[in-house]
Amino acid sequence: MATLRLLGAGVKDAIHGWLDRPPHYIPAVGTSGKLAVMATPQAQQTIAAMHSAQWRNEVAPRVMFEMM
């Protein structure tokens, strides 16, 4: 189910790109069961340990198609 939700977010974001609209961002890291690229306790721990004022917990999911 999580894969289908990510696929849907990626398709929506890709359509935004084709229509020259702003990205449809989703969280890069989230809690288990939530829509995010990485939704694991380990990912949450890693992000919690980072100290960066520039990092934002969001990603345009269309990049997942580029990564495949």
C-alpha positions as CSV (number, residue, x, y, z in Angstrom):
1,M,0.0,0.0,0.0
2,A,2.8,2.4,0.9
3,T,4.4,1.8,-2.6
4,L,1.1,2.7,-4.3
5,R,0.8,5.9,-2.2
6,L,4.4,6.9,-3.2
7,L,3.7,6.1,-6.8
8,G,0.5,8.3,-6.7
9,A,2.5,11.2,-5.2
10,G,5.2,10.7,-7.8
11,V,2.7,10.8,-10.7
12,K,0.9,13.9,-9.2
13,D,4.3,15.6,-8.9
14,A,5.3,14.6,-12.4
15,I,2.1,16.1,-13.7
16,H,2.9,19.3,-11.8
17,G,6.2,19.4,-13.6
18,W,4.7,18.8,-17.1
19,L,2.2,21.6,-16.4
20,D,5.0,23.9,-15.2
21,R,3.4,24.1,-11.7
22,P,5.3,24.1,-8.4
23,P,6.5,20.7,-7.0
24,H,4.1,18.6,-5.0
25,Y,6.4,17.9,-2.0
26,I,6.2,15.0,0.4
27,P,8.2,14.3,3.5
28,A,11.6,12.7,2.9
29,V,11.5,11.1,6.3
30,G,8.3,10.2,8.3
31,T,6.9,7.9,10.9
32,S,5.9,4.4,10.1
33,G,2.6,4.3,8.2
34,K,2.9,7.9,7.0
35,L,3.5,9.0,3.4
36,A,7.3,9.6,3.1
37,V,10.2,8.4,1.0
38,M,11.7,6.8,4.0
39,A,9.4,5.8,6.9
40,T,11.5,3.9,9.3
41,P,12.7,4.4,12.8
42,Q,16.4,4.3,11.6
43,A,15.8,7.1,9.1
44,Q,14.1,9.2,11.8
45,Q,17.1,8.6,14.1
46,T,19.6,9.6,11.4
47,I,17.7,12.8,10.6
48,A,17.3,13.7,14.3
49,A,21.0,13.5,14.7
50,M,21.7,15.9,11.9
51,H,22.2,19.6,12.8
52,S,21.7,21.6,9.7
53,A,19.7,24.9,9.3
54,Q,19.4,24.3,5.5
55,W,17.9,20.8,5.5
56,R,14.2,20.6,4.9
57,N,12.2,17.4,5.3
58,E,10.6,17.5,1.9
59,V,11.3,16.1,-1.5
60,A,9.6,16.3,-4.9
61,P,8.7,12.6,-5.4
62,R,9.1,12.8,-9.2
63,V,12.8,12.2,-8.5
64,M,11.9,8.6,-7.7
65,F,11.3,8.0,-11.4
66,E,14.8,9.2,-12.2
67,M,16.2,6.9,-9.5
68,M,14.6,3.8,-11.0
